Amino acid sequence: MSTAPSVFVIAPDAASDHALTRVLDRLGRVTLAGLGGSALAAAARGRGDLVLASGRRAVPKSLQRKCVQLAGKNRYAAALVASSEPWSLEAARILRARGVPVLLYRVTLAPLTVPVESLREAVDRVATPLPDEVATLRAAGIDAHAIAHPSGEVTRLDRSTARTSLGLTPLAETIALLPGSRAEQARAVTPLFLEAYELLRQDRGAVDARVLLAPSLPQETVRWVEKCAAAQGVQTFQVDPALGAVSLLSAFDAALVPPGTASLEAVLAGVAPLIVHLEPLLQAIPDAVARLRGGHSNVRRDELDGRASITVSRIGGPRIAEALGSLLDEREEYLSQLQPLRDRLLEGARPADRVAGMVQPWLARADAVA
């Protein structure tokens, strides 16, 4: 009787845990090893050697080391990796050195920050939802393939249901405040976002907002953000780690976001994002002058895809409010400009099907050898 092929997985957070599980659902019976969360653990059903990560915080170094050790422990038919962190790539290099083909599944929308040389050493193939990334990787000699973003497979609430579940004011314009997933970043932008919303509310009247908290934020930071929001009378909502913010964003008209994946999640949900970049403290003086003069929002559009952004100091709340108001007034036009980007992110077949199709020949080859 032939044994099921063994697949090595690395899924350090809840989004990648569920994305890889959807791929494995299409691959039939396999034995799992590596690192994953509760979804992969349920799929493994006790078969193999899976290190369990919480998915709500950074993977502890002890579990990173255990995952790397597992990479060199047994024979695997293929590897499916959803992380490009140094420890993940170390495990991937060990696997490739042992003849195991490795696919990097880019679940995040954050750009790659690792040198292409490191990727060439660690992976055989890359599946990514970022078209520009495909071109860059192929130019560097890496077998890269464009896929739709896995959030397209997440069940998204319709606008009415999402607004009701968040308790938003009926018929009001609605703003999503997304402080991000990093503690330092969240502490920097939260007061600005809340100030901008309050100024907008005073100016327009029928405006409502919610702070959406990333599941990976440390609890101390979560409590601090909740306290800040409560002081402004704004409710907070903890994002489901399995679904992400995209499942709820349909409730909103616009979103204030720091640089990162949240702006692209907003685009996927049909929400107008305003990306807020923070300048060093020295920028406070020009901001103060602009504020006294009535201010200039200085909104810029990304040349590649049209997303709007503004650069302010930590006293730039009034400029953000002005820019956000303009964005709401031009919302339909703005969203129409972003539609090509949204189409590219969701283009083609369901990503789990595509990724499974890339891995299946490796499993079949291992089966034939066995």
C-alpha positions as CSV (number, residue, x, y, z in Angstrom):
1,M,0.0,0.0,0.0
2,S,1.5,3.4,-1.0
3,T,1.8,6.1,1.6
4,A,0.5,9.6,1.1
5,P,3.1,12.1,-0.1
6,S,4.5,14.3,2.6
7,V,4.3,18.1,2.2
8,F,6.4,20.5,4.2
9,V,4.5,23.7,5.0
10,I,5.4,27.1,6.6
11,A,2.4,29.3,7.5
12,P,3.4,31.7,10.3
13,D,0.1,33.7,10.6
14,A,-3.6,33.1,10.3
15,A,-4.0,34.3,6.8
16,S,-1.3,32.0,5.4
17,D,-2.6,29.1,7.6
18,H,-6.0,29.3,5.9
19,A,-4.6,30.0,2.4
20,L,-2.4,26.9,2.5
21,T,-5.2,24.8,3.9
22,R,-7.3,25.7,0.9
23,V,-4.5,24.6,-1.4
24,L,-4.1,21.3,0.5
25,D,-7.8,20.7,0.3
26,R,-7.3,20.4,-3.5
27,L,-4.3,18.1,-3.3
28,G,-6.1,15.1,-1.7
29,R,-4.6,13.0,1.1
30,V,-1.1,14.2,2.1
31,T,1.0,14.0,5.3
32,L,2.1,17.4,6.7
33,A,5.2,18.6,8.5
34,G,6.5,22.0,9.2
35,L,4.8,25.0,10.9
36,G,1.2,26.1,10.8
37,G,-1.9,27.2,12.7
38,S,-5.2,25.6,13.7
39,A,-6.5,25.2,10.2
40,L,-3.5,23.2,9.0
41,A,-3.5,21.2,12.2
42,A,-7.1,20.2,11.5
43,A,-6.2,19.3,8.0
44,A,-3.2,17.2,9.2
45,R,-5.5,15.1,11.5
46,G,-2.5,14.1,13.5
47,R,-0.5,12.9,10.5
48,G,3.1,14.1,10.3
49,D,5.0,16.5,12.5
50,L,3.4,20.0,12.6
51,V,4.7,22.8,14.9
52,L,1.7,24.8,16.0
53,A,1.9,28.6,15.8
54,S,-0.7,30.8,17.3
55,G,-1.1,33.0,14.2
56,R,-1.8,36.0,16.4
57,R,1.8,37.1,17.1
58,A,5.3,36.7,15.7
59,V,6.6,33.1,15.7
60,P,8.8,32.6,18.8
61,K,12.5,31.9,18.0
62,S,12.2,28.4,19.6
63,L,9.5,27.4,17.1
64,Q,11.5,28.9,14.2
65,R,14.4,26.7,15.2
66,K,12.2,23.7,15.5
67,C,10.7,24.3,12.0
68,V,14.2,24.7,10.5
69,Q,15.3,21.4,12.2
70,L,12.3,19.6,10.8
71,A,13.2,20.7,7.3
72,G,16.3,18.5,7.5
73,K,14.7,15.6,9.4
74,N,12.6,13.6,6.9
75,R,12.0,13.1,3.2
76,Y,9.3,15.3,1.7
77,A,7.7,15.3,-1.8
78,A,7.3,19.1,-1.9
79,A,7.3,22.3,0.2
80,L,4.7,25.0,0.3
81,V,6.0,28.1,2.1
82,A,4.0,31.3,2.8
83,S,6.8,33.3,4.4
84,S,10.0,35.0,3.2
85,E,11.4,35.7,6.6
86,P,15.1,34.7,7.1
87,W,14.3,31.6,9.1
88,S,11.7,30.5,6.6
89,L,14.2,30.8,3.7
90,E,16.8,29.0,5.8
91,A,14.4,26.0,6.0
92,A,13.6,26.3,2.3
93,R,17.4,26.2,1.4
94,I,17.8,23.1,3.5
95,L,14.8,21.5,1.7
96,R,16.1,22.4,-1.7
97,A,19.6,21.0,-0.9
98,R,17.9,17.7,-0.1
99,G,16.1,17.7,-3.5
100,V,12.7,18.9,-2.3
101,P,11.0,21.4,-4.7
102,V,9.8,24.6,-2.9
103,L,7.0,26.9,-3.8
104,L,6.8,30.4,-2.2
105,Y,3.1,31.3,-1.9
106,R,2.9,35.1,-1.5
107,V,-0.2,35.5,0.7
108,T,0.7,39.0,1.8
109,L,0.4,42.1,-0.3
110,A,3.5,43.6,1.2
111,P,6.4,43.9,-1.2
112,L,9.3,41.5,-1.0
113,T,12.3,42.9,0.9
114,V,14.7,40.0,0.5
115,P,17.4,40.0,-2.2
116,V,16.5,38.0,-5.3
117,E,19.7,36.0,-4.8
118,S,18.4,34.7,-1.5
119,L,15.1,33.7,-3.2
120,R,16.9,31.9,-6.1
121,E,18.8,29.8,-3.5
122,A,15.7,29.0,-1.5
123,V,12.7,28.5,-3.8
124,D,11.9,26.8,-7.2
125,R,8.8,28.8,-7.9
126,V,6.9,31.9,-6.6
127,A,3.2,32.5,-6.8
128,T,2.3,36.2,-6.2
129,P,-0.7,38.5,-6.5
130,L,1.5,41.5,-7.4
131,P,2.0,41.7,-11.2
132,D,5.0,44.0,-11.0
133,E,6.7,41.5,-8.7
134,V,6.2,38.8,-11.3
135,A,8.1,40.8,-13.9
136,T,10.9,41.7,-11.5
137,L,11.4,38.0,-10.4
138,R,11.3,36.7,-13.9
139,A,13.9,39.2,-14.9
140,A,16.1,37.8,-12.1
141,G,15.7,34.2,-13.4
142,I,13.0,33.1,-10.9
143,D,10.0,31.0,-12.0
144,A,7.3,33.5,-10.9
145,H,3.6,33.2,-11.6
146,A,0.8,35.7,-11.2
147,I,-2.2,34.6,-9.2
148,A,-5.3,36.3,-7.7
149,H,-5.0,37.4,-4.1
150,P,-6.3,34.8,-1.7
151,S,-8.6,37.3,0.0
152,G,-10.7,36.8,-3.1
153,E,-11.6,33.4,-1.6
154,V,-12.6,34.9,1.7
155,T,-16.4,35.2,2.4
156,R,-17.1,39.0,2.4
157,L,-20.1,40.4,4.0
158,D,-22.3,42.6,1.8
159,R,-22.4,46.3,2.6
160,S,-25.7,46.2,4.6
161,T,-24.8,43.1,6.7
162,A,-21.3,44.5,7.4
163,R,-22.7,47.9,8.5
164,T,-25.2,46.2,10.7
165,S,-22.6,43.9,12.3
166,L,-20.4,46.9,13.1
167,G,-23.3,49.0,14.4
168,L,-22.6,51.8,12.0
169,T,-25.0,54.7,11.7
170,P,-27.5,54.2,8.8
171,L,-27.0,56.3,5.8
172,A,-23.9,58.0,7.2
173,E,-20.6,58.2,5.3
174,T,-18.3,55.7,7.0
175,I,-14.6,55.7,7.6
176,A,-12.4,52.7,8.5
177,L,-9.5,53.5,10.7
178,L,-6.8,50.9,10.2
179,P,-3.7,51.5,12.5
180,G,-1.8,48.6,11.1
181,S,-0.2,45.5,12.5
182,R,2.9,46.9,14.1
183,A,2.8,48.3,17.6
184,E,5.0,51.4,17.0
185,Q,3.1,52.2,13.8
186,A,-0.3,51.9,15.5
187,R,0.8,54.2,18.4
188,A,2.0,56.8,15.9
189,V,-1.0,56.9,13.6
190,T,-4.0,56.2,15.9
191,P,-4.1,59.8,17.4
192,L,-3.8,61.3,14.0
193,F,-6.5,59.1,12.5
194,L,-8.9,59.9,15.4
195,E,-8.2,63.6,15.2
196,A,-8.8,63.6,11.4
197,Y,-12.1,61.7,11.8
198,E,-13.3,64.1,14.5
199,L,-12.6,67.2,12.4
200,L,-14.3,65.6,9.5
201,R,-17.3,64.7,11.6
202,Q,-17.5,68.3,12.9
203,D,-17.4,69.6,9.3
204,R,-19.8,67.1,7.7
205,G,-22.1,65.9,10.5
206,A,-23.3,62.5,9.3
207,V,-20.0,60.6,9.4
208,D,-19.3,57.4,11.4
209,A,-16.1,55.4,11.9
210,R,-14.7,52.2,13.4
211,V,-11.1,51.3,14.4
212,L,-10.3,47.9,13.0
213,L,-7.6,46.2,15.1
214,A,-5.2,43.8,13.4
215,P,-5.1,40.4,15.2
216,S,-1.3,40.4,15.4
217,L,-1.2,43.7,17.5
218,P,0.2,43.1,21.0
219,Q,-2.5,43.2,23.7
220,E,-0.8,46.2,25.4
221,T,-1.1,48.2,22.2
222,V,-4.7,47.0,21.6
223,R,-5.7,48.3,25.0
224,W,-3.9,51.6,24.3
225,V,-5.7,52.1,21.0
226,E,-9.0,51.1,22.6
227,K,-8.5,53.8,25.2
228,C,-7.6,56.4,22.7
229,A,-10.7,55.5,20.6
230,A,-13.0,55.5,23.6
231,A,-11.9,59.0,24.5
232,Q,-13.1,60.1,21.0
233,G,-16.3,58.1,21.2
234,V,-15.2,55.7,18.4
235,Q,-15.8,52.0,18.7
236,T,-13.1,49.4,18.0
237,F,-13.5,46.0,16.4
238,Q,-11.1,43.1,16.5
239,V,-10.5,41.6,13.1
240,D,-11.0,37.9,12.7
241,P,-7.5,36.5,12.0
242,A,-8.8,33.9,9.6
243,L,-10.8,36.4,7.5
244,G,-8.8,39.6,7.7
245,A,-10.1,43.1,7.4
246,V,-11.2,42.6,3.8
247,S,-14.2,40.6,5.1
248,L,-15.7,43.7,6.8
249,L,-14.4,46.6,4.7
250,S,-17.4,46.6,2.4
251,A,-19.2,48.5,5.3
252,F,-17.1,51.6,4.6
253,D,-16.8,54.4,2.1
254,A,-13.1,55.3,2.7
255,A,-10.2,54.1,4.9
256,L,-7.3,55.8,6.6
257,V,-4.3,53.4,6.4
258,P,-0.6,53.4,7.1
259,P,1.7,52.2,4.3
260,G,1.3,48.4,3.9
261,T,-1.2,45.8,2.8
262,A,-4.3,47.5,4.3
263,S,-4.6,50.0,1.3
264,L,-4.7,47.1,-1.1
265,E,-7.2,45.2,1.0
266,A,-9.4,48.4,0.8
267,V,-9.0,48.4,-3.0
268,L,-10.1,44.7,-3.1
269,A,-13.2,45.6,-1.0
270,G,-14.2,48.6,-3.2
271,V,-13.2,51.1,-0.5
272,A,-11.3,54.4,-1.2
273,P,-8.0,54.3,0.7
274,L,-5.9,57.2,1.8
275,I,-2.4,56.1,2.7
276,V,-0.8,58.3,5.5
277,H,3.0,58.5,5.6
278,L,4.5,60.1,8.7
279,E,7.4,62.6,8.4
280,P,10.0,63.1,11.1
281,L,9.3,65.6,13.9
282,L,11.2,68.3,11.9
283,Q,8.2,68.4,9.5
284,A,6.0,69.7,12.4
285,I,6.9,73.3,11.7
286,P,5.9,73.3,8.0
287,D,2.7,71.4,9.1
288,A,2.0,74.0,11.7
289,V,2.4,76.8,9.2
290,A,0.1,75.0,6.7
291,R,-2.4,74.6,9.4
292,L,-2.5,78.3,10.2
293,R,-2.9,79.2,6.6
294,G,-5.7,76.8,6.0
295,G,-3.4,74.0,4.9
296,H,-2.7,72.1,1.7
297,S,-3.5,68.5,1.6
298,N,-0.7,67.6,-0.8
299,V,-2.4,64.4,-1.9
300,R,-0.4,62.4,-4.4
301,R,-1.5,59.5,-6.6
302,D,0.8,56.5,-7.1
303,E,2.0,56.6,-10.7
304,L,1.6,52.8,-11.1
305,D,-1.9,52.2,-9.7
306,G,-3.5,55.5,-8.7
307,R,-3.7,55.0,-4.9
308,A,-3.8,58.3,-3.0
309,S,-1.4,59.2,-0.2
310,I,-0.4,62.1,2.0
311,T,2.7,62.8,4.0
312,V,2.3,64.6,7.3
313,S,3.9,65.1,10.7
314,R,2.4,63.9,13.9
315,I,0.4,67.2,14.1
316,G,-1.0,66.7,10.6
317,G,-4.6,65.7,11.6
318,P,-6.2,68.7,9.9
319,R,-4.5,68.1,6.6
320,I,-5.6,64.4,6.7
321,A,-9.2,65.5,7.4
322,E,-9.1,67.9,4.4
323,A,-7.7,65.2,2.2
324,L,-10.1,62.6,3.4
325,G,-13.1,65.0,2.8
326,S,-11.9,65.6,-0.8
327,L,-11.5,61.8,-1.3
328,L,-15.1,61.3,-0.2
329,D,-16.4,64.0,-2.5
330,E,-14.5,62.3,-5.4
331,R,-15.1,58.7,-4.2
332,E,-16.7,57.3,-7.3
333,E,-14.1,58.8,-9.7
334,Y,-11.3,57.6,-7.4
335,L,-12.7,54.0,-7.2
336,S,-13.1,53.9,-11.0
337,Q,-9.4,54.8,-11.3
338,L,-8.5,52.0,-8.9
339,Q,-10.6,49.4,-10.8
340,P,-7.8,48.2,-13.0
341,L,-5.7,47.5,-9.9
342,R,-8.5,45.7,-8.3
343,D,-9.0,43.6,-11.5
344,R,-5.3,42.7,-11.5
345,L,-5.4,41.6,-7.9
346,L,-8.4,39.4,-8.5
347,E,-7.6,38.2,-12.0
348,G,-7.9,34.6,-13.1
349,A,-8.8,31.4,-11.4
350,R,-9.1,31.0,-7.7
351,P,-5.6,31.1,-6.3
352,A,-5.9,27.9,-4.3
353,D,-6.6,26.0,-7.6
354,R,-3.7,27.7,-9.3
355,V,-1.2,27.0,-6.5
356,A,-2.4,23.4,-6.2
357,G,-1.9,22.9,-9.9
358,M,1.7,24.1,-9.5
359,V,2.4,21.6,-6.6
360,Q,0.5,18.6,-8.0
361,P,3.2,17.5,-10.6
362,W,5.8,17.4,-7.8
363,L,3.6,15.1,-5.7
364,A,2.9,12.9,-8.7
365,R,6.6,12.6,-9.5
366,A,7.3,11.7,-5.9
367,D,4.5,9.1,-6.0
368,A,5.9,7.6,-9.2
369,V,9.4,7.3,-7.6
370,A,7.9,5.7,-4.5
